[in-house]
Amino acid sequence: MTEEMNQEEMIAGKHPVLEALKSGRQLNKIWIADGAQKSLTQPITAEAKKMGIVVQFVDKRKLDSLVPGVAHQGVVAQAAAYAYVEVEELLERAQSRGEMPFLLLLDEIEDPHNLGSILRTAECTGVHGVIIPKRRAAGLTATVLKTSAGAAEHVPVARVTNLAQTIDKLKEAGVWVAGTDLAAAQSVYQTKFDMPLAIVIGNESKGMGRLIKEKCDFLVKLPMRGQLNSLNASVAAGVLMYEVVRQRLDV
């Protein structure tokens, strides 16, 4: 296998690589920059040794070329291609925990930093899985894995061909679908979320597509008091996720 591989197979950064090791993700090789602080890389080398994964110490420029433009902190791993799951597995995950499904559907989120941040908050709030479309959307690249700070190893992601059809399947499975829309009549704080739920987060600039909006069971908006009329997609998703958590905990 050559060392020029798809960036979707690279994990960059000390914490994401360590999380990948701990989660049992299949790593083919780990590169560590010469001169990297031993105290920070020692947990990685120790874990890699236990799992029989090759660790190679190289010039920092080698790492720069493996993940161009990504802050790798002196550690890069080559992983087996990310294993996306089926939507049914996300519902099974909720059932196995004895919990009401709580899913996120991302309608063409394009910025990998947004996707990474959303995955990080999803992991913190107990979301059972995230659903993304195959086309016109960020996938699980090295930048996403780095931004998620390891959360992508713990939150299953399903990648689907048709988001509208997926919404229909979720409804058939008893899941309510809520969309976020600035023009919605109802505030997120006036809405009951204590139900099997999937929340749709729209594209950074266009919001949700018309068909996706029509498929939603109900629409909610975040109250806006400032001069700007929209929040960053990952911030809006975070507010919504924590409101669902608040209601489910009843605190």
C-alpha atoms as a printed R data frame, in Angstrom:
    type eleno elety resid chain resno       x      y      z
1   ATOM     1    CA   MET     A     1   0.000  0.000  0.000
2   ATOM     2    CA   THR     A     2   1.398  3.419 -0.893
3   ATOM     3    CA   GLU     A     3   1.624  6.259  1.576
4   ATOM     4    CA   GLU     A     4  -0.358  8.540 -0.744
5   ATOM     5    CA   MET     A     5  -3.804  7.718  0.475
6   ATOM     6    CA   ASN     A     6  -7.241  9.232  0.644
7   ATOM     7    CA   GLN     A     7  -7.443 11.912  3.320
8   ATOM     8    CA   GLU     A     8 -10.588 10.244  4.630
9   ATOM     9    CA   GLU     A     9  -8.284  7.481  5.881
10  ATOM    10    CA   MET     A    10  -6.025  9.797  7.899
11  ATOM    11    CA   ILE     A    11  -6.405 10.776 11.549
12  ATOM    12    CA   ALA     A    12  -4.374 13.743 12.784
13  ATOM    13    CA   GLY     A    13  -3.651 14.987 16.308
14  ATOM    14    CA   LYS     A    14  -2.656 13.350 19.592
15  ATOM    15    CA   HIS     A    15  -6.112 13.136 21.110
16  ATOM    16    CA   PRO     A    16  -7.965 11.868 17.991
17  ATOM    17    CA   VAL     A    17  -5.293  9.191 17.376
18  ATOM    18    CA   LEU     A    18  -5.412  8.043 21.015
19  ATOM    19    CA   GLU     A    19  -9.235  7.919 20.913
20  ATOM    20    CA   ALA     A    20  -9.062  5.878 17.704
21  ATOM    21    CA   LEU     A    21  -6.710  3.404 19.412
22  ATOM    22    CA   LYS     A    22  -8.907  3.140 22.522
23  ATOM    23    CA   SER     A    23 -12.085  2.657 20.467
24  ATOM    24    CA   GLY     A    24 -10.523 -0.297 18.648
25  ATOM    25    CA   ARG     A    25 -10.443  1.434 15.254
26  ATOM    26    CA   GLN     A    26  -8.214 -0.460 12.844
27  ATOM    27    CA   LEU     A    27  -5.037  1.588 12.326
28  ATOM    28    CA   ASN     A    28  -2.469  0.473  9.782
29  ATOM    29    CA   LYS     A    29   0.377  2.753 10.851
30  ATOM    30    CA   ILE     A    30   1.203  5.745 13.068
31  ATOM    31    CA   TRP     A    31   3.732  8.467 12.274
32  ATOM    32    CA   ILE     A    32   5.179 10.633 15.057
33  ATOM    33    CA   ALA     A    33   7.339 13.705 14.418
34  ATOM    34    CA   ASP     A    34  10.956 13.550 15.556
35  ATOM    35    CA   GLY     A    35  11.317 15.729 18.632
36  ATOM    36    CA   ALA     A    36   7.653 15.448 19.666
37  ATOM    37    CA   GLN     A    37   7.267 15.607 23.457
38  ATOM    38    CA   LYS     A    38   7.658 12.069 24.819
39  ATOM    39    CA   SER     A    39   5.243 12.779 27.691
40  ATOM    40    CA   LEU     A    40   2.487 13.528 25.162
41  ATOM    41    CA   THR     A    41   3.207 10.751 22.685
42  ATOM    42    CA   GLN     A    42   4.050  7.991 25.208
43  ATOM    43    CA   PRO     A    43   0.372  6.939 25.754
44  ATOM    44    CA   ILE     A    44   0.034  6.554 21.964
45  ATOM    45    CA   THR     A    45   3.204  4.500 21.529
46  ATOM    46    CA   ALA     A    46   2.280  2.314 24.526
47  ATOM    47    CA   GLU     A    47  -1.232  1.639 23.195
48  ATOM    48    CA   ALA     A    48   0.100  1.017 19.666
49  ATOM    49    CA   LYS     A    49   2.670 -1.462 20.992
50  ATOM    50    CA   LYS     A    50  -0.075 -3.412 22.810
51  ATOM    51    CA   MET     A    51  -2.049 -3.613 19.560
52  ATOM    52    CA   GLY     A    52   0.936 -4.421 17.370
53  ATOM    53    CA   ILE     A    53   0.620 -1.247 15.271
54  ATOM    54    CA   VAL     A    54   3.761  0.056 13.557
55  ATOM    55    CA   VAL     A    55   4.959  3.451 14.844
56  ATOM    56    CA   GLN     A    56   7.450  5.362 12.716
57  ATOM    57    CA   PHE     A    57   9.339  8.503 13.807
58  ATOM    58    CA   VAL     A    58   9.738 10.900 10.873
59  ATOM    59    CA   ASP     A    59  10.525 14.497  9.991
60  ATOM    60    CA   LYS     A    60   7.613 16.881 10.717
61  ATOM    61    CA   ARG     A    61   7.465 17.771  6.992
62  ATOM    62    CA   LYS     A    62   6.401 14.178  6.279
63  ATOM    63    CA   LEU     A    63   3.331 14.698  8.496
64  ATOM    64    CA   ASP     A    64   2.601 18.055  6.840
65  ATOM    65    CA   SER     A    65   2.488 16.266  3.475
66  ATOM    66    CA   LEU     A    66   0.243 13.466  4.773
67  ATOM    67    CA   VAL     A    67  -2.457 15.840  6.067
68  ATOM    68    CA   PRO     A    68  -1.988 19.184  4.256
69  ATOM    69    CA   GLY     A    69  -3.455 22.109  6.151
70  ATOM    70    CA   VAL     A    70  -4.421 20.070  9.222
71  ATOM    71    CA   ALA     A    71  -2.912 20.859 12.663
72  ATOM    72    CA   HIS     A    72  -1.546 17.382 13.427
73  ATOM    73    CA   GLN     A    73   0.403 18.163 16.648
74  ATOM    74    CA   GLY     A    74   3.158 15.825 15.526
75  ATOM    75    CA   VAL     A    75   0.972 12.687 15.290
76  ATOM    76    CA   VAL     A    76  -0.779 11.173 12.240
77  ATOM    77    CA   ALA     A    77  -2.319  7.722 11.823
78  ATOM    78    CA   GLN     A    78  -3.422  5.872  8.713
79  ATOM    79    CA   ALA     A    79  -6.718  4.167  9.439
80  ATOM    80    CA   ALA     A    80  -8.814  1.685  7.564
81  ATOM    81    CA   ALA     A    81 -11.458  3.691  5.697
82  ATOM    82    CA   TYR     A    82 -14.135  4.968  8.080
83  ATOM    83    CA   ALA     A    83 -16.936  2.453  8.456
84  ATOM    84    CA   TYR     A    84 -20.266  4.223  7.996
85  ATOM    85    CA   VAL     A    85 -23.258  2.410  9.473
86  ATOM    86    CA   GLU     A    86 -26.834  1.794  8.348
87  ATOM    87    CA   VAL     A    87 -29.671  3.981  9.660
88  ATOM    88    CA   GLU     A    88 -31.274  0.874 11.210
89  ATOM    89    CA   GLU     A    89 -28.173  0.414 13.370
90  ATOM    90    CA   LEU     A    90 -28.661  3.893 14.855
91  ATOM    91    CA   LEU     A    91 -32.197  2.967 15.936
92  ATOM    92    CA   GLU     A    92 -30.956 -0.361 17.309
93  ATOM    93    CA   ARG     A    93 -28.338  1.517 19.329
94  ATOM    94    CA   ALA     A    94 -31.080  3.519 21.057
95  ATOM    95    CA   GLN     A    95 -33.169  0.390 21.641
96  ATOM    96    CA   SER     A    96 -30.251 -1.537 23.141
97  ATOM    97    CA   ARG     A    97 -29.775  1.283 25.666
98  ATOM    98    CA   GLY     A    98 -33.473  1.403 26.513
99  ATOM    99    CA   GLU     A    99 -33.622  5.034 25.320
100 ATOM   100    CA   MET     A   100 -35.855  6.994 22.962
101 ATOM   101    CA   PRO     A   101 -34.050  7.545 19.650
102 ATOM   102    CA   PHE     A   102 -32.243 10.873 19.355
103 ATOM   103    CA   LEU     A   103 -30.722 11.417 15.910
104 ATOM   104    CA   LEU     A   104 -29.317 14.300 13.886
105 ATOM   105    CA   LEU     A   105 -29.816 14.711 10.140
106 ATOM   106    CA   LEU     A   106 -27.432 17.132  8.453
107 ATOM   107    CA   ASP     A   107 -28.815 18.593  5.226
108 ATOM   108    CA   GLU     A   108 -25.693 19.372  3.166
109 ATOM   109    CA   ILE     A   109 -23.376 20.660  5.910
110 ATOM   110    CA   GLU     A   110 -20.315 21.519  3.807
111 ATOM   111    CA   ASP     A   111 -17.734 22.835  6.293
112 ATOM   112    CA   PRO     A   112 -15.701 19.964  7.810
113 ATOM   113    CA   HIS     A   113 -15.070 22.072 10.942
114 ATOM   114    CA   ASN     A   114 -18.838 22.400 11.449
115 ATOM   115    CA   LEU     A   115 -19.313 18.655 11.021
116 ATOM   116    CA   GLY     A   116 -16.492 17.930 13.480
117 ATOM   117    CA   SER     A   117 -17.941 20.325 16.072
118 ATOM   118    CA   ILE     A   118 -21.437 18.847 15.653
119 ATOM   119    CA   LEU     A   119 -20.075 15.317 16.196
120 ATOM   120    CA   ARG     A   120 -18.262 16.490 19.332
121 ATOM   121    CA   THR     A   121 -21.462 17.942 20.847
122 ATOM   122    CA   ALA     A   122 -23.470 14.913 19.674
123 ATOM   123    CA   GLU     A   123 -21.131 12.646 21.640
124 ATOM   124    CA   CYS     A   124 -21.503 14.837 24.757
125 ATOM   125    CA   THR     A   125 -25.308 14.883 24.554
126 ATOM   126    CA   GLY     A   126 -25.860 11.169 23.952
127 ATOM   127    CA   VAL     A   127 -27.060 11.418 20.344
128 ATOM   128    CA   HIS     A   128 -27.450  7.873 19.014
129 ATOM   129    CA   GLY     A   129 -26.174  8.717 15.554
130 ATOM   130    CA   VAL     A   130 -25.753 11.296 12.821
131 ATOM   131    CA   ILE     A   131 -27.073 10.955  9.268
132 ATOM   132    CA   ILE     A   132 -25.384 12.769  6.372
133 ATOM   133    CA   PRO     A   133 -26.048 12.744  2.612
134 ATOM   134    CA   LYS     A   134 -23.494 11.248  0.224
135 ATOM   135    CA   ARG     A   135 -23.541 14.236 -2.123
136 ATOM   136    CA   ARG     A   136 -22.801 17.953 -1.592
137 ATOM   137    CA   ALA     A   137 -21.791 17.455  2.036
138 ATOM   138    CA   ALA     A   138 -18.684 17.017  4.158
139 ATOM   139    CA   GLY     A   139 -17.730 13.413  4.890
140 ATOM   140    CA   LEU     A   140 -15.456 12.093  7.626
141 ATOM   141    CA   THR     A   141 -12.154 13.603  6.508
142 ATOM   142    CA   ALA     A   142  -8.972 14.118  8.552
143 ATOM   143    CA   THR     A   143 -10.112 17.685  9.343
144 ATOM   144    CA   VAL     A   144 -13.470 16.439 10.651
145 ATOM   145    CA   LEU     A   145 -11.847 13.745 12.784
146 ATOM   146    CA   LYS     A   146  -9.406 16.304 14.205
147 ATOM   147    CA   THR     A   147 -12.114 18.907 14.928
148 ATOM   148    CA   SER     A   148 -14.315 16.310 16.621
149 ATOM   149    CA   ALA     A   149 -11.483 15.644 19.125
150 ATOM   150    CA   GLY     A   150 -12.062 11.890 18.925
151 ATOM   151    CA   ALA     A   151 -15.866 12.049 19.109
152 ATOM   152    CA   ALA     A   152 -16.187 10.612 15.591
153 ATOM   153    CA   GLU     A   153 -14.861  7.330 16.977
154 ATOM   154    CA   HIS     A   154 -17.842  7.103 19.358
155 ATOM   155    CA   VAL     A   155 -20.765  8.579 17.415
156 ATOM   156    CA   PRO     A   156 -21.913  6.332 14.532
157 ATOM   157    CA   VAL     A   157 -22.479  8.110 11.226
158 ATOM   158    CA   ALA     A   158 -24.800  6.863  8.482
159 ATOM   159    CA   ARG     A   159 -24.263  8.162  4.944
160 ATOM   160    CA   VAL     A   160 -27.384  7.989  2.789
161 ATOM   161    CA   THR     A   161 -28.158  8.549 -0.892
162 ATOM   162    CA   ASN     A   162 -31.534 10.210 -0.307
163 ATOM   163    CA   LEU     A   163 -32.215 12.210  2.864
164 ATOM   164    CA   ALA     A   164 -35.932 12.651  2.058
165 ATOM   165    CA   GLN     A   165 -36.468  8.880  1.774
166 ATOM   166    CA   THR     A   166 -34.526  8.397  4.994
167 ATOM   167    CA   ILE     A   167 -36.906 10.795  6.765
168 ATOM   168    CA   ASP     A   168 -39.849  8.706  5.524
169 ATOM   169    CA   LYS     A   169 -38.228  5.552  6.942
170 ATOM   170    CA   LEU     A   170 -37.626  7.234 10.300
171 ATOM   171    CA   LYS     A   171 -41.268  8.321 10.465
172 ATOM   172    CA   GLU     A   172 -42.377  4.741  9.741
173 ATOM   173    CA   ALA     A   173 -40.190  3.684 12.679
174 ATOM   174    CA   GLY     A   174 -42.079  6.113 14.959
175 ATOM   175    CA   VAL     A   175 -39.472  8.879 14.988
176 ATOM   176    CA   TRP     A   176 -40.650 12.518 14.891
177 ATOM   177    CA   VAL     A   177 -38.633 14.800 12.607
178 ATOM   178    CA   ALA     A   178 -38.026 18.416 13.621
179 ATOM   179    CA   GLY     A   179 -36.536 20.972 11.249
180 ATOM   180    CA   THR     A   180 -34.752 24.215 12.105
181 ATOM   181    CA   ASP     A   181 -35.989 27.263 10.207
182 ATOM   182    CA   LEU     A   182 -35.736 31.000 10.918
183 ATOM   183    CA   ALA     A   183 -39.280 31.500  9.601
184 ATOM   184    CA   ALA     A   184 -40.798 28.879 11.949
185 ATOM   185    CA   ALA     A   185 -43.642 30.122 14.170
186 ATOM   186    CA   GLN     A   186 -42.528 28.085 17.165
187 ATOM   187    CA   SER     A   187 -39.480 28.736 19.355
188 ATOM   188    CA   VAL     A   188 -37.283 25.823 20.361
189 ATOM   189    CA   TYR     A   189 -38.080 26.723 23.990
190 ATOM   190    CA   GLN     A   190 -41.838 26.351 23.423
191 ATOM   191    CA   THR     A   191 -41.496 22.900 21.883
192 ATOM   192    CA   LYS     A   192 -41.719 19.444 23.455
193 ATOM   193    CA   PHE     A   193 -38.799 17.217 22.445
194 ATOM   194    CA   ASP     A   194 -39.434 14.379 24.893
195 ATOM   195    CA   MET     A   195 -40.197 11.866 22.126
196 ATOM   196    CA   PRO     A   196 -38.362  9.645 19.618
197 ATOM   197    CA   LEU     A   197 -36.688 12.450 17.705
198 ATOM   198    CA   ALA     A   198 -34.534 13.363 14.711
199 ATOM   199    CA   ILE     A   199 -33.449 16.993 14.319
200 ATOM   200    CA   VAL     A   200 -32.549 18.351 10.876
201 ATOM   201    CA   ILE     A   201 -29.780 20.964 10.665
202 ATOM   202    CA   GLY     A   202 -29.693 22.808  7.348
203 ATOM   203    CA   ASN     A   203 -26.862 23.989  5.121
204 ATOM   204    CA   GLU     A   204 -24.678 26.825  6.458
205 ATOM   205    CA   SER     A   205 -25.960 29.415  3.971
206 ATOM   206    CA   LYS     A   206 -29.137 28.027  2.370
207 ATOM   207    CA   GLY     A   207 -30.676 26.256  5.364
208 ATOM   208    CA   MET     A   208 -32.801 23.172  4.701
209 ATOM   209    CA   GLY     A   209 -33.830 22.257  1.177
210 ATOM   210    CA   ARG     A   210 -37.510 22.791  0.305
211 ATOM   211    CA   LEU     A   211 -38.355 19.072  0.070
212 ATOM   212    CA   ILE     A   212 -36.630 18.287  3.374
213 ATOM   213    CA   LYS     A   213 -38.496 21.144  5.066
214 ATOM   214    CA   GLU     A   214 -41.822 19.802  3.780
215 ATOM   215    CA   LYS     A   215 -40.992 16.331  5.098
216 ATOM   216    CA   CYS     A   216 -40.477 17.589  8.681
217 ATOM   217    CA   ASP     A   217 -43.263 16.950 11.206
218 ATOM   218    CA   PHE     A   218 -42.704 20.398 12.716
219 ATOM   219    CA   LEU     A   219 -40.325 23.370 12.448
220 ATOM   220    CA   VAL     A   220 -38.648 25.312 15.235
221 ATOM   221    CA   LYS     A   221 -36.532 28.440 15.418
222 ATOM   222    CA   LEU     A   222 -33.954 29.788 17.827
223 ATOM   223    CA   PRO     A   223 -34.846 33.218 19.253
224 ATOM   224    CA   MET     A   224 -32.618 35.929 17.730
225 ATOM   225    CA   ARG     A   225 -32.003 39.132 19.684
226 ATOM   226    CA   GLY     A   226 -28.925 40.513 17.921
227 ATOM   227    CA   GLN     A   227 -28.290 42.146 14.555
228 ATOM   228    CA   LEU     A   228 -27.339 38.911 12.785
229 ATOM   229    CA   ASN     A   229 -30.173 36.650 11.694
230 ATOM   230    CA   SER     A   230 -28.438 33.298 11.897
231 ATOM   231    CA   LEU     A   231 -26.094 31.244 14.048
232 ATOM   232    CA   ASN     A   232 -23.193 29.085 12.912
233 ATOM   233    CA   ALA     A   233 -24.646 25.639 12.046
234 ATOM   234    CA   SER     A   234 -22.648 23.818 14.727
235 ATOM   235    CA   VAL     A   235 -23.634 26.366 17.417
236 ATOM   236    CA   ALA     A   236 -27.324 26.112 16.469
237 ATOM   237    CA   ALA     A   237 -27.087 22.310 16.531
238 ATOM   238    CA   GLY     A   238 -25.447 22.473 19.969
239 ATOM   239    CA   VAL     A   239 -28.226 24.660 21.423
240 ATOM   240    CA   LEU     A   240 -30.862 22.260 20.095
241 ATOM   241    CA   MET     A   241 -29.073 19.142 21.340
242 ATOM   242    CA   TYR     A   242 -28.774 20.527 24.844
243 ATOM   243    CA   GLU     A   243 -32.416 21.611 24.922
244 ATOM   244    CA   VAL     A   244 -33.395 18.009 24.112
245 ATOM   245    CA   VAL     A   245 -31.087 16.785 26.889
246 ATOM   246    CA   ARG     A   246 -32.563 19.316 29.344
247 ATOM   247    CA   GLN     A   247 -36.108 18.182 28.605
248 ATOM   248    CA   ARG     A   248 -35.264 14.491 28.803
249 ATOM   249    CA   LEU     A   249 -33.498 14.943 32.120
250 ATOM   250    CA   ASP     A   250 -36.344 17.187 33.280
251 ATOM   251    CA   VAL     A   251 -33.942 19.553 35.059
